[in-house]
Amino acid sequence: MTLAADDAAPAQSRMLWILGLGGLIPFIVMTALLAYAGTEFIAFDMLIKALSGYGAVILSFLGGIRWGASLMRASRGRLTLGLSVLPSLFAWICLFLPAPWLFAALAVGFLAQGAWDVTAIQRGKLPLAFRTLRIVLTAVVVLCMIVAFFSTY
């Protein structure tokens, strides 16, 4: 039995969307502040740290989703478990990069995680109801990282 066969109930699916879209608010607000306030903004450096830190936390969380999904399957593939810790390690390394490069690296990390998740959904390893949400969230976050890159370049 795959996770796709146990898709979320409508109420649960709605909650996934509410929480997922809510998680975009810090990305959008901090990116907009970076883009519009400019380097003259007194809290510009703090915004860079806050946005990159939030991005690293969320990328780590996405890896944790894969860890949890792997534990729920009877055949706990060692490869998937091993790979599921890479987003956390990658995000942590990104925090040592200077702006704007940390935003470019985080964008790559989010794209890679999004592609891995969509592939897993197509293979039935993650719920089908998660697919559109992951695509939308990944697109918005990557766009924010690109804007942050150019705002701090």
N, C-alpha and C positions, 0 to 999 in steps of 0.2 A: 504494500500500500504506500502510495506517495503522499507527500504533504499537499499536493495539488488536489487530491481527491477529498481532502478535508478542508476545503476553502472556508474562509471566515464567513460567519453569519452576517447579514446586512448591518446589524447594529455594531458588530465588531469591526467590520470594514469601514463604517463611517467613523468610528473612533480612531482607527489607523490614520485616516485622512486628516482628522482634526489635529491629532498629535503631530503627524508629519508636517502639515502646513504650519502649525504653531512653532515647530522647530526651525522653520525658515525665517521667522521674524528676526532673531538676532543677526542672522546672516545679512538680511536685506537692510536692516536699520544701520548696522555698523558699516556695511559697504557703502550705503548712501552717504553716511557722514564722512567717510574717507574721501569719496568722490567729490562731494560738494563743499566740504569745509576746507579742504586743501591743507598743505603743510603748515600754514599759518595758525591753524586751529591748535589751541593750547594743549588739547588732549590727543593730538595726532598720534604720538608714539604709543600712548595707552590704547588707542583704538586698534593699532596694528597688533599689539600683544593680545588684546581681547578677542579680536576676530580670528587670529591664527590659533589662539588657545581653544576657542570654541570649535573651530574647524577640526583641530586635532582630537578633541574629545568626541565629536560626532563621528569622525572616521574610525576611531577606536570602538565606538558603540556599534558601528556597522559590522566590524569584524566580530564583535561579541554576538551579534545576531547569527552569524554563520556558525560560530562555536556552539551556540544553543541549539540551532537547527540540526547540527551534526549529532549532538548528544541525544536528540529525540528519535533518531533513526536507529533501527536494529543493527544495521551494518555501519558502525561508526568508522568511517574511513580515516586512517591516520593522516593521509595527505590533506584532507579537508580540515581536520583539526589543526594540523601544523600550519596550513596556509591561513587559517582564521586569526592567527596572532600577528600576521604580517601588517595588517592595517594599523594596529597600535604601535608597532615598532617604527613603521614608516612615518606615521604622524609625529611621533616623538622626535625622530631625526629631523623632520621638517622644522620643528621649533628652534633648531640651532642655526637654520639658514637665515640670512639677512633678507629683509624686504627689498625688493619685490619677489625675490626668488622663492621664498617660502610659500607664497600664494600660488605660484606656478606649480610647485611641487605638490601642494595640496590639491590643486585642480587635477593633476595627473592621478593622484591617489583616489580621489572621488570618482573619476572616470573609470579607473581600473576596477574599483569595488562595484560600481554600478554595472559594468559589463559582466563581472563575475556573478553578481546577483541575478541579472536578467537571464544569463545562461543557466543558472541553477533553477530558476523558475521554469524555464522551458523544458528542463529535464525532470521536473516534478519534485525537486529537492526543497523548494520553498513554495508557499501558497501562491496560486495564480492571481489571487486578489491583490497581491503585493506588487505585481509587475508594473502597472501604470503608475502607481504611487512612486515606486523607485525611480522610474524614468523621469517623472516630473521633478521629484526632489533633487535628483542628480543634476538635471539640466539647470535648475535654478541655482544650486550651490556652485556648480562649475562656472556659471555666468558671473556669480558674485566674486569668485576667486579671480577670474579674468579682469573684472573691473577693479578689484583691489590691487592686482598686479600693476595695471596701468596707472592707478591713482598713487601708487607709492614708488613708481619708477623714476 
